[in-house]
Amino acid sequence: MFERPKAGERSLLVRIAMGQGGAADAGDAAEEFRLLAEAAGAEIVGTLGGSREAPDPRLFIGSGKAEELRALVAATAAELVIFDHALSPAQERNLERLLACRVVDRSGLILDIFAQRARSADGKLQVELAQLRHLSTRLVRGWTHLERQKGGIGLRGPGETQLETDRRLLARRIELLNDRLGHVETQREQGRRARDRAEVPTISLVGYTNAGKSTLFNRLTAAGVFQADQLFATLDPTLRRLSLPNGPPAVLADTVGFINGLPHELVAAFRSTLQETREAALLLHVIDAASPERERRMRDVETVLTEIGVQDCPQLLVYNKIDQLAEQPPRLDRDAKGQVWRVWMSAQTGAGVELLTQALSERLRGELVRASLLLGPADGALRAWLFEHAQVLQDAGTDQGGWRMDVELSRQQLERSLQGNARWRRCRLEPEAGAPVSAAERAPADAVLDRTDG
């Protein structure tokens, strides 16, 4: 049995085009694969390409190509072979025996990058859980001196093999990690319930890795999270308060970037993190407008969104990096109903940021209505809530110690508040309240307080 080495970064990259149209995206996909390997710290000493109609069940690349790969490993003294494909456990083991070096598939490569980049405690737990789930199907004998089942006098009988011990230890560790992540999910759920009670919507940034999500997050919130021109520069979720002009206060969530072939184990492990995406009122789908593969990358993101169950969540498309496009000014694109559905901007230079905040305000507000309210002396908390969540057009005291207020707010917000809030039921809604407000009639708020009323 081949003894697996403990280290080694001298790497060969293997990418095989599968099927008749497999070579169509070879250029961009091959470059992305190289960047992934470099992000993991690999020292690339050679590459191997080719094409096949279908994967070989035993070696994935076929016996002839495998012999060519073995010769290349010997010639370059490679210590690691990385495949830009998903390998079955049997294929991975067969290749390791033949090549006498470690073999890692695309999923293992991405998991390794995540393990290096995770910083928060829950992020490290999630990555470790994903790695253990991936490893549980790929256990091979890395040493023989710990074999529990041996022959000889006094050693015969029921015993436990090394692999069985490894599987049992992995199962225990996975159970422990699931328990710890359950506590993390409980804490996150408490935070979400607090935001729901305060009626603060969440906006979640999603998109392909290196599309500029963290740069945009810093531009909007001045959070100072790490940003770099590399794949998976940031992994850990970050939430910050976002103030919008003439719009409700919101929470902006920066999430992990997606990529083609994102391991299922990783998606499953990061479900608690991606819960912020599932509970969001609006998704900001950040797209690298300068990428020649932007349409394919958009489809890859939609695939992951469908996998985590948020394909029906409202989206606003943000075409980022227009500074890398010739003669592309910032602009808003609206649909037939006049709703903003796409923003062209540059998070790096700041061009078009004001258009994005305008679009966010419109999307979160929904249809504005004007309401005239008569509040009693005991409705001070409701008055403060209106200053926080609505545009106050008029606020005058009454002879009874209350207030008469004219406000603008979204129809959805008004209807929800009237049905489920005792503070609203104590006030009197004037007959003319609820009339839609056109864009030309909208007036700026007299005051917007930067706080949340519990």
C-alpha positions in Angstrom: 0.0 0.0 0.0 1.3 3.5 -0.9 2.2 5.5 2.2 0.8 9.0 1.8 3.4 11.8 2.3 2.7 14.4 5.0 3.5 17.5 2.9 4.4 18.7 -0.5 3.4 21.7 -2.6 5.1 21.0 -6.0 1.9 20.5 -8.0 0.8 19.3 -11.4 -2.5 20.6 -12.7 -4.8 18.3 -14.7 -7.8 19.5 -16.6 -9.6 17.3 -19.1 -12.4 18.6 -21.4 -15.3 16.3 -21.2 -17.9 15.8 -23.9 -18.3 17.5 -27.3 -18.5 21.0 -25.9 -16.0 20.6 -23.1 -13.4 22.8 -24.7 -15.7 25.8 -25.2 -14.8 27.5 -21.9 -11.3 26.1 -21.7 -9.5 29.5 -21.5 -11.4 31.1 -18.6 -11.9 27.9 -16.7 -8.3 26.9 -17.0 -7.2 30.3 -15.7 -9.6 30.1 -12.8 -8.3 26.6 -11.9 -4.7 28.0 -11.9 -5.7 30.8 -9.6 -7.4 28.4 -7.3 -4.2 26.3 -7.1 -2.1 29.4 -6.4 -4.6 30.6 -3.7 -4.1 27.3 -2.0 -0.3 27.8 -2.0 0.6 25.4 -4.7 3.9 25.7 -6.6 2.8 24.8 -10.1 5.5 22.8 -11.9 3.5 21.5 -14.9 0.0 21.0 -16.5 -1.7 18.2 -18.4 -4.7 18.7 -20.6 -6.7 16.6 -23.0 -10.2 15.6 -23.9 -12.5 12.6 -23.4 -16.1 11.7 -24.2 -16.7 10.4 -20.7 -14.6 9.8 -17.5 -12.9 6.5 -17.1 -14.5 4.6 -14.2 -11.1 3.4 -12.8 -8.7 6.3 -13.4 -10.9 9.1 -14.7 -8.4 10.0 -17.4 -7.9 6.6 -18.9 -4.9 4.3 -18.7 -2.9 5.9 -21.5 -3.3 9.4 -20.1 -2.5 8.1 -16.6 0.8 6.7 -17.9 1.6 10.1 -19.5 0.8 11.7 -16.1 3.0 9.3 -14.2 6.0 10.1 -16.5 5.3 13.9 -16.0 5.2 13.4 -12.2 8.6 11.7 -12.4 10.1 14.3 -14.7 9.0 17.3 -12.6 9.4 15.6 -9.1 5.9 16.7 -8.4 4.6 15.9 -4.9 0.9 16.6 -5.6 -1.5 16.2 -8.5 -4.6 18.5 -8.6 -7.5 17.6 -10.8 -10.0 20.3 -11.9 -12.8 17.7 -11.6 -14.7 15.8 -8.9 -13.0 12.4 -8.4 -14.7 9.4 -6.8 -12.9 7.9 -3.8 -12.0 4.9 -5.8 -10.5 7.0 -8.7 -8.5 9.0 -6.2 -7.1 5.9 -4.6 -6.2 4.3 -7.9 -4.4 7.4 -9.2 -2.4 7.7 -5.9 -1.3 4.1 -6.2 -0.2 4.6 -9.8 1.4 8.0 -9.4 2.9 7.4 -6.0 2.0 10.9 -4.8 -1.0 12.6 -3.4 -4.0 13.4 -5.6 -6.5 16.1 -4.8 -9.7 16.9 -6.7 -11.4 20.3 -7.2 -13.5 19.8 -4.0 -10.5 19.0 -1.9 -8.7 22.0 -3.3 -11.5 24.5 -2.5 -11.9 23.0 1.0 -8.1 23.6 1.6 -8.5 27.2 0.6 -11.4 27.6 2.9 -9.4 26.0 5.8 -6.6 28.6 5.3 -8.9 31.6 5.0 -11.4 30.9 7.8 -10.9 33.3 10.7 -14.0 33.3 13.0 -14.7 30.4 15.4 -17.9 29.4 13.6 -16.2 29.7 10.2 -13.4 27.3 11.3 -16.1 24.9 12.6 -17.9 24.9 9.4 -14.8 24.3 7.3 -13.7 21.5 9.5 -17.1 19.8 9.3 -17.0 20.1 5.5 -13.5 18.6 5.4 -14.4 15.7 7.6 -17.5 14.9 5.6 -15.3 14.9 2.4 -12.6 12.8 4.1 -15.0 10.2 5.5 -15.4 8.6 2.1 -11.6 8.8 1.3 -10.0 7.1 4.2 -7.0 5.1 3.1 -4.3 3.3 5.1 -1.6 5.9 5.7 0.3 3.8 8.2 0.3 0.1 9.1 1.9 0.0 12.5 -1.4 0.9 14.2 -3.3 -2.0 12.8 -5.4 -3.4 15.6 -6.2 -6.8 14.1 -3.1 -9.0 14.1 -2.3 -12.6 14.2 -0.3 -14.5 16.9 -0.8 -16.0 20.3 -2.9 -13.7 22.5 -3.7 -11.4 19.6 -6.3 -13.3 17.7 -10.0 -12.7 18.0 -12.3 -9.7 17.6 -10.5 -6.5 17.1 -10.8 -3.1 15.4 -8.9 -2.2 12.3 -7.2 1.2 11.9 -9.8 2.3 9.3 -12.6 1.4 11.6 -11.0 3.4 14.3 -10.6 6.4 12.0 -14.2 6.2 10.9 -15.4 6.0 14.5 -13.3 9.0 15.5 -14.5 10.9 12.5 -18.1 10.2 13.3 -17.6 11.4 16.9 -16.0 14.6 15.7 -18.7 15.3 13.1 -21.3 14.8 15.8 -19.5 17.3 18.1 -19.1 19.9 15.3 -22.8 19.6 14.4 -23.7 20.2 18.1 -21.5 23.3 18.3 -22.8 24.7 15.0 -26.3 24.1 16.4 -25.5 26.6 19.2 -24.1 29.0 16.6 -27.3 28.8 14.6 -29.3 29.5 17.8 -27.3 32.6 18.4 -27.8 33.8 14.8 -31.5 33.1 15.0 -31.8 35.3 18.1 -30.1 38.1 16.2 -32.5 37.7 13.3 -35.5 37.7 15.6 -34.3 40.9 17.2 -33.9 42.5 13.8 -37.4 41.3 12.8 -38.9 42.8 16.0 -37.2 46.1 15.2 -38.4 45.8 11.6 -34.9 46.2 10.2 -34.6 44.4 6.8 -31.5 42.5 5.8 -29.7 43.0 2.5 -27.4 40.1 1.6 -24.5 40.4 -0.8 -24.1 37.3 -3.1 -22.1 36.6 -6.1 -19.2 34.8 -7.7 -15.9 34.9 -5.9 -13.7 37.9 -6.6 -16.7 39.9 -8.1 -16.0 42.7 -5.6 -18.5 42.0 -2.8 -16.1 42.9 0.0 -15.0 46.1 -1.7 -18.6 47.1 -2.2 -19.4 46.2 1.4 -16.6 48.4 2.6 -17.7 51.2 0.3 -21.3 51.2 1.7 -20.5 50.6 5.3 -16.8 51.6 5.9 -16.5 48.3 7.7 -12.8 47.7 6.8 -13.1 44.0 6.1 -10.3 42.4 4.2 -10.4 42.8 0.4 -8.0 41.6 -2.3 -7.9 40.7 -5.9 -7.9 36.9 -5.3 -10.4 34.0 -5.1 -12.1 33.6 -1.7 -10.3 36.6 -0.1 -12.9 36.6 2.7 -15.1 33.8 4.0 -16.5 34.8 7.4 -19.9 36.6 7.3 -20.0 40.2 8.4 -23.1 42.3 9.2 -23.2 46.1 9.4 -25.9 48.7 9.7 -26.6 50.5 6.5 -28.1 54.0 6.3 -30.0 54.8 3.1 -31.2 58.3 1.9 -35.0 58.6 2.2 -35.2 54.9 3.0 -35.5 52.6 6.0 -32.5 51.6 8.0 -31.2 48.1 7.0 -28.5 45.6 7.8 -26.0 44.6 5.1 -24.6 41.1 5.2 -21.4 40.1 3.4 -21.3 36.4 2.6 -18.9 33.8 1.2 -18.4 33.9 -2.6 -19.6 31.2 -4.9 -17.8 29.3 -7.6 -18.4 26.7 -10.2 -18.3 23.2 -8.6 -18.6 24.5 -5.0 -18.4 21.3 -2.9 -21.8 20.0 -1.6 -20.1 19.4 1.8 -19.2 23.0 2.0 -22.7 24.2 1.1 -24.1 21.9 3.7 -21.6 23.1 6.4 -22.2 26.8 5.6 -26.0 26.6 5.8 -26.0 28.5 9.1 -23.9 31.3 7.5 -26.1 31.3 4.4 -29.2 31.5 6.6 -28.6 35.3 6.4 -29.1 34.9 2.7 -32.2 32.8 3.1 -33.8 35.4 5.5 -32.8 38.5 3.5 -35.4 40.9 2.2 -33.3 41.6 -0.8 -30.3 40.0 -2.5 -27.6 42.1 -4.1 -26.2 39.9 -6.8 -22.7 41.4 -7.5 -21.4 40.6 -11.0 -18.0 41.2 -12.5 -19.1 43.2 -15.5 -15.7 43.1 -17.0 -15.4 39.3 -17.0 -16.0 37.6 -20.4 -17.6 34.7 -18.5 -20.1 36.8 -16.5 -23.2 35.0 -17.9 -21.8 31.6 -17.0 -20.8 32.9 -13.5 -24.3 34.3 -13.0 -25.8 30.9 -13.8 -23.4 29.3 -11.3 -24.5 31.7 -8.6 -28.2 31.0 -9.4 -27.5 27.2 -9.1 -26.1 27.7 -5.6 -29.0 30.0 -4.6 -31.4 27.3 -5.8 -29.5 24.7 -3.8 -29.9 26.7 -0.6 -33.6 27.5 -1.4 -33.5 31.3 -2.1 -34.1 31.3 -5.8 -37.4 33.2 -5.3 -35.9 36.0 -3.1 -36.0 39.5 -4.7 -32.8 40.4 -6.4 -31.0 43.6 -7.5 -28.3 43.0 -10.0 -25.1 45.0 -9.4 -22.8 45.1 -12.5 -19.5 46.0 -10.7 -16.1 46.9 -12.1 -17.3 49.2 -14.9 -14.0 51.1 -14.5 -12.5 48.2 -16.5 -15.0 48.6 -19.3 -14.6 51.2 -22.1 -17.2 54.0 -22.2 -19.5 52.5 -19.6 -21.0 55.2 -17.4 -22.8 54.4 -14.1 -26.6 54.0 -14.7 -29.8 52.5 -13.4 -31.9 50.1 -15.6 -35.6 49.8 -14.9 -38.2 47.3 -16.0 -41.6 47.9 -17.6 -43.1 48.8 -14.2 -40.4 51.3 -13.5 -38.7 49.2 -10.8 -34.9 49.2 -10.7 -33.5 45.8 -11.5 -29.9 46.5 -12.5 -27.2 49.0 -11.4 -23.9 49.7 -13.3 -21.2 50.9 -11.0 -17.6 50.5 -9.7 -17.1 49.8 -6.0 -13.3 50.4 -6.4 -13.7 54.0 -7.7 -17.0 54.8 -6.1 -18.7 55.6 -9.4 -22.4 54.9 -9.2 -22.6 54.3 -5.5 -25.2 57.0 -5.1 -27.3 55.3 -7.8 -27.0 52.0 -5.8 -28.2 53.5 -2.5 -31.1 55.2 -4.4 -32.1 51.8 -5.9 -31.8 50.2 -2.5 -34.1 52.8 -0.9 -36.7 52.3 -3.6 -36.6 48.5 -3.4 -36.9 48.4 0.3 -39.6 51.1 0.6 -41.9 49.5 -2.0 -45.0 51.5 -3.0 -45.1 54.7 -0.8 -48.4 55.8 0.7 -49.3 59.0 2.6 -50.9 58.6 6.0 -52.4 61.2 8.4 -52.3 60.1 12.0 -53.8 61.5 15.2 -51.7 60.2 18.2 -52.6 60.4 21.9 -50.4 61.4 24.8 -49.5 57.8 25.4 -48.2 57.2 21.9 -44.7 58.7 22.2 -43.1 55.3 21.4 -45.1 55.1 18.1 -44.1 58.7 17.3 -40.5 57.8 17.7 -40.9 54.7 15.6 -42.4 56.8 12.8 -39.4 59.2 12.9 -37.2 56.1 12.6 -39.1 54.2 9.8 -41.1 56.7 7.9 -40.7 60.1 6.2 -42.3 62.7 8.5 -43.9 65.4 6.5 -45.7 67.2 9.4 -45.6 66.9 13.1 -47.8 69.2 15.2 -49.0 69.1 18.8 -52.7 68.9 19.7 -54.7 70.5 22.5 -55.1 67.1 24.1 -51.3 66.6 24.5 -51.0 64.3 21.5 -49.7 64.8 18.0 -51.0 65.1 14.4 -48.6 63.6 12.0 -48.4 63.4 8.2 -46.0 60.6 7.1 -45.0 58.6 4.1 -44.2 54.9 4.4 -44.5 51.8 2.3 -48.0 50.3 1.9 -46.7 46.9 3.1 -45.3 48.5 6.3 -48.5 50.4 7.0 -50.8 47.4 6.5 -48.6 45.1 8.6 -48.4 47.7 11.4 -52.1 48.3 11.5 -52.9 44.6 11.8 -50.4 43.5 14.3 -49.3 46.5 16.5 -51.2 47.6 19.5 -49.6 51.1 19.4 -51.1 51.7 15.9 -54.6 50.6 17.1 -54.6 53.3 19.7 -54.0 56.0 17.2 -56.6 57.3 14.7 -56.0 56.9 11.0 -57.5 59.8 9.0 -59.9 58.8 6.1 -57.5 60.1 3.4 -54.6 57.9 4.6 -53.3 55.3 2.3 -53.2 57.3 -0.9 -50.3 56.3 -3.2 -47.5 58.9 -3.6 -46.0 59.4 -7.0 -42.3 60.1 -7.4 -42.9 63.7 -8.1 -44.9 64.2 -4.9 -42.3 62.6 -2.6 -41.0 65.0 0.0 -37.8 64.6 2.0 -38.1 63.5 5.6 -38.1 66.2 8.2 -36.0 64.0 10.5 -34.6 60.5 10.5 -33.2 59.2 13.7 -30.3 56.7 13.5 -31.6 54.3 16.1 -34.0 51.4 16.4 -37.0 51.5 18.7 -37.6 48.2 20.4 
